[in-house]
Amino acid sequence: MTVEQNVLQQHSQKHQQTLLNQLREVTGTTDVQLLQQALQASNGDLAEAVAFLTEKNAKVPQQQDETTYYQTSQVASDRYISVGSQADTNVIDLTGDDKDDLQRAIALSLEESNRAFRETGITDEEQAISRVLEASIAENKASLKRTHTEVWSDSPNPHDRKRIDNCPVGLKNVGNTCWFSAVIQSLFNLLEFQRLVLHYSPPARVQDLPRNQKVRLLDAGKTYDLEACPFNVKHEHRNLPFMQELRNLFSLMVGSKRKYVDPSRAVEILKDAFKSSELQQQDVSEFTHKLLDWLEDAFQMKAEEDREGEKPKNPMVELFYGRFLAVGVLEGKKFENTEMFGQYPLQVNGFKDLHECLEAAMIEGEIESLHSAENSARSGQEHWFTELPPVLTFELSRFEFNQALGRPEKIHNKLEFPSMLYMDRYMDRNREITRIKREEIRRLKEHLTLLQQRLERYLSYGSGPKRFPLADVLQYAMEFASSKPVCTSPVEDIDSSAAPGGATSQPLPPSSTIEDSVAPLDSMCPAASTASTGGQQQRVPIHKPFTQSRLPPDLPMHPAPRHITEEELRVLEGCLHRWRSEVENDTRDLQGSITRIHRTIELMYSDKSMMQVPYRLHAVLVHEGQANAGHYWAYIYDPHQRCWMKYNDISVTKSSWEELVRDSFGGYRNASAYCLMYINDKKPFLIEEEFDKETGQILSGLDKLPPDLKQFVKEDNEMFEKEILEWDALQARKAQQEKLALAAAAAAAASAASSTSTSSSSPQPMSIESSTPDNAVPQQDPEYMEQPSPTNDSKHLQEDTERAISKAVAEQEERSPEALLNASPHSPSSLQPEASPPSALSPDLVKEEQCPGQRTVEVAIPHVGTFVIEAEEGGYDDEAMMTPNMQGIIMAIGKSSSVYEKSGPEAAFFKAIKLEYARLLRFAQEDTSPENDYRIQHIIVYFIQNQAPKKILERTLLTQFADRNLAFDERCKSIMSVARAKLDLIKPEEVNMDEYEIWHQDYRNFRETTTLMTVGLELFQKTNFVESLMYLIYAYQYNKELLAKGLYRGMMKSSWVITDESVC
């Protein structure tokens, strides 16, 4: 490979890694093999790669068995099973083609891409990715919104929602309201703003409105009715109810004992002011403006009431609003206008830092004029701040409308901003000094551009598409000239390669290829030449390029000049060495000059006179996602702890400046800041705590609140404390009930063991499942096993449970259904032997006896008797083999037979477990009716839908493949042995066995509930209402406990509807 090819290969590999990183960042896909497959399928086109991944993800439900599976990891002796994806590991080799035109095209593409990135900070590929993603997001808008605006439910355990010490209180996301949380938290942590809101009282004159236009403003915690107001009044005075709800919210954020609070009422009032209920991300700024406008109006009404006859002072205006002077020329006429501003908008596109954005915003170019075509006079204007607000807010415009797509798109460009911002250069009083410095910076930048162009010619030297540093080119030339020729002329070597016996070598045909000429080239080296010693011919090794894996050791590895004298080499080396030194010196000088100019520009405003207006960064509001969807959070500086805090809905955690930079600057990530809030560093009252006038102590907690809000927070805290006490009492009762249940179970087991000898021959034989809790169904074809079994899911358990419950009912006829309904399913009375609730089979009550020629299994049911099951001598249970779960495993093993024959049992085990998990995952993702519920058939489906821990899923799936019932066949037995070996390798500390048992017990309870409900509904249809009621009571109580743990832990409410038609 030539030097050029080697450099190109390295550059191509680096560029390909960059493409992988960009593709991973934008699509969120972490599977490297899948990303490589997408790039290979798209021939390196990122836009097509994104489309490939998007289309592939859309087909996941149909192709799940080929893309998702369990794969044994090589880490830790193959003990684990992890979800992965299979993809071709081959990577496109951009240097694999030796054609010059292809190499030139690749080099030119890389050069253009790198040049675009250096100029704008973002490549064309990233822009293409952004557009393709936004188009995809628009088409799948509903799905994406569910991803980013999930509304979580509160934990049933109030201890999980309890505030720890004086940690900041979070805000609950009540549905697409993360923007509200970010804005409110940044304002709440401005302690001056917090005090203004908490001590606000509505103006009394609102009560003087006509009765038909009155907006009711009640005390904290009470409700008001805006819908009853006329339209104009409702919109005019909506700010007053909002202020009351904001006071309530702030008081809870100050003194609540909850980890997070619910802002629903304030959010609904704010969102109600807009016609559309759907929040577009570009509308968040409008919501923020509306919020500040309402606050301003509310305080304005109060200020006018307090200062009648005087010019009112609005604290919101004094806090957030400033003034600037617009100076310019319009149609040849000078003008000056003073304007007020709140949130100052800044454009992001085309700028690298905040000062560049501000410079561009303060100096505007041509001013639009109706007569601009007639008047050739130049027009323009400058903005100079005359008064800056204590809280200076910059609104970063990261959204622009794409005319081609017909929709807005987000700008992901990187934009840096400092933690301390000096605004002196933008003040009107420094106008002349700033203009002088701007002119100096302009001159320096022009000189800087010339120096960078000169440096570029040194660093990218050449006239073709491939360019290299000039110093390296001279070094390569020196290395070539200094290389020693290993052999003489190829023509002479070929002519001299004839045998001494008079045989002549055949001349090389004109059309011979490079491969054909390799063999004669072997004779060019002196060691391989025909040296005549004693008249004997020396054998010359012949290189065969298609049969040998590497070049012969005597073949020269680098090209070298064939003819060069010592004098020529000495002169050439001297020139090249001198030229290289000159080039390196010039490059260093240019780089030094560029660095000095950059430093001069950076320090242009560093003199003390231009550092008198410091603003410290208080909050950064971050948006992650695209223009039409995303998520918001805020970074807020805590001056007391001297650290950054991250406010992400209910989560409030400590952070760092490095994390803030990573999430806020933008660039390669799809998260970036959209709002910056600075505060005047010379006005500490903005973030200072309030002191008690009498004691001089800092006010904290409830002491900061006025009396009405203090009472409101106390009542809320009392409600929360009551909830905690009730929860603790409930848990204590459950713990006591569990102890009684264990005692009752032990007594029942002893009673069943004593009656085994008398009752083992009387009942009908019945089936159990020895390894998995799945139900048995009649034998089906393998193809049919992929479909749900709608009618026989729990048939083999129904009959046995029905007999057990009927016997229990006969023994306690004196207990009414009402008494059973009021009793807890685990209450002490219901746990007595004579009042045992209906129960499915328990593995603890199963005993086995080995006899010659057969295997007997004894199943003991309390208060009913013991049943005996006979199995074949092979050691497996026919009934268990017919369950859908076992049939699925056998089918997966059958599909992996080819892998078993080629690679052995371990590879076949990996293939089978992949197929089975893909099948179950597909079942878990399907929406089914209650009668076709896959959870009843498969425990893995139940675990997936309830988001069981990964280790629980792994161990359960391994246990199913390790079932002893698979020992009926040599192939199945080998795979079963592999699964058991994997189970043995799992250490006890790697899987929480207590949690494992809890999950399996929940699944057993779920199946018992299903069986009880099915039997009860059948009896109900037969008009056996008394017996049916007992089944349904126990099923309802068990199901209620399951649903308390999760939505998919039990049967859905729709399964419990009994209509009149079902009775008939």
SULQUIDA-V638792 format. One line per field, one symbol per residue. ss: DSSP state (H for helix, E for strand, L for the rest). phi: phi as a letter, one per 40 degrees, with the letter a starting at -180 (. if undefined). burial: # if it has 16 or more other C-alpha atoms within 10 Angstrom, else .. A space follows every 50 residues. Layout:
# SULQUIDA-V638792
ss->???
phi->???
burial->???
This chain:
# SULQUIDA-V638792
ss->LLHHHHHHHHHHHHHHHHHHHHHHHHHLLLLHHHHHHHHHHLLLLHHHHH HHHHHHHHLHHHHHHHHLEEEELLLLLLLLEEEELLLLLLLLLLLLLLLH HHHHHHHHHHHHHHHHHHHHLLLHHHHHHHHHHHHHHHHLHHHHHHHHLL LLLLLLLHHHHELLLLLLLEEELLLLLHHHHHHHHHHHLLHHHHHHHHLL LLLHHHHHLLHHHLLLLLLLLLLLLLLLLLHHHHHHLHHHHHHHHHHHHH HHHHHLLELEEELHHHHHHHHLLLLLLLLLHHHHHHHHHHHHHHHHHHHH HHHHHHLLLLLLLLHHHHHHLEEEEEEEEELLEEEEEEEEELEEEEELLL LLEHHHHHHHHHEELLLLLLLLLLLLLLLEEEEEEEELLLEEEEEEELEE EELLLLEEEELLLLLELLLEEELHHHEHHHHHHHHHHHHHHHHHHHHHHH HHHHHHHHHLELLLLLLELHHHHHHHHHHHHHLLLLELLHHHHHHLLLLL LLLLLLLLLLLLLLLLLHHHHHHHEHHHLLLLELLELLLLLLLLLLLLLL LLLLLLLLLLLLLLLHHHHHHHHHHHHHHHHHHHHHHHHHHHHHHHHHHH HHLLLLLHHHLLLEEEEEEEEEEEELLLLEEEEEEEEELLLLEEEEEELL EEEELLHHHHHHHHLLLLLLEEEEEEEEEELLLHHHLLLLELLLLLLELL HHHHLLHHHHHHHHHHHHHHHHHHHHHHHHHHHHHHHHHHHHHHHHHHHH HHHHLHHHHLLLLLLLLLLLLLLLLELLLLLLHHHHLLLLLLLLHHHHHH HHHHHHHHHHHLLLLLHHHHHHLLLLLLHHHLHHHLLLLLLLHHHEEEEE ELLEEEEEEEELLLEEEEEEELLLLLLHHHHLEHHHHHHHHHHHHLHHHH HHHLHHHHHHHHHHHHHHHHHHHHHLLLLHHHLHHHHLHHHHHHHLLLLH HHHHHHHHHHHLLHHHHHLHHHHHHHHHHHHHHHHLLHHHLLHHHHHHHH HHHHHHHHHHHHHHHHHHHHHLLLHHHHHHHHHHHHHHHHHHHLLLLLLL LLHHHHLLLHHHHL
phi->.ccccccccccccccccccccccccccgcbcccccccccccbfgcccccc ccccccccbdccbccbbbacbccccfffcbbbcabbacccbcbcbccccc cccccccccccccccccccbgacccccccdcccccccccbccccccccbc bcccccccccbcccfbcdccbccchfbccccccccccccccccdcccccc bccccccccdccbcbcbbcdgccabcccccccccccbccccccccccdcc ccccbccccabbcdcccccccccbcccccccccccccccccccccccccc ccccccbcgbccbccccccbbbbbbcbabbfgbcaabcbbabcccbcccg bbacccccdcccbcccccbcbcccbcccbaabbbccaccdbbbbbccbba cccccgacbcccdcbcaccbbbcdcbcccbcccccccccccccccccccc cccccccccbcibcccbbdcccccccccccccccccacdccccccccccc chcbcccccccccccccccccccccdcbccccbggccccbcbcbccbbca cccccccbcaccbacccccccccccccccccccccccccccccccccdcc ccccbccdcbbbbcbccbabcbbbhbccaibbabbbcbcccfacbbbbfc cbbcbacccccccbcghcccbacbabbbbcccbcccbcccbccccgccca gcccccdccccccdcccccccccccccccccccccccccccccccccccc ccccccccbccccccbbbbcbbccccbddbcdccccccbcbbcbcccccc cccccdcccccbcccccccccccccbcdccccdcbccdaccbcccbbbbc bdgabbbcbbbdgbibbbbbbcccgbbccccccdcccccccccccccccc ccbgcccccccccccccccccccccccbcdcbcccccbccccccccfcdc ccccccccccccccccccbccccccccccccccccccdccbccccccccc ccccccccccccccccccccccgccccccccccccccccccccccicbcb cccccbcbcccccc
burial->.......##..##..#..##.###.##....#########.#.####### ####.........##.######......###..##.#....#.##..... ..#..###.##.##......##################.....##..##. .......##.###....#######.####################.##.. .##..#......#####..##....#..#....#..############## ###########.##.##.###.......#.##..#.##.###.####### ####.......#.####.#############.........#########. ##.######.##................########.############. .......##########...########.....#...#..#..##..#.. ##..#..##.#....##.###.###..#..##..###..#..##.##... .................########..###............#....... ....##...#...........##..##.##..#...#..#..##..##.. #...#....#..#########################......####### .#..#....##.###################....##.##.......... .#.##...##.###.##..##..#..#.........##.##..##..##. ###.##..##....#############.......#..##..###.###.# ##.##..##.......#..##.###########.#######...##.... ....#################....###################.##.## ....####################.......###############.... #################...##########.##..#....#....#..## .################.###.....##############.##....### #.............
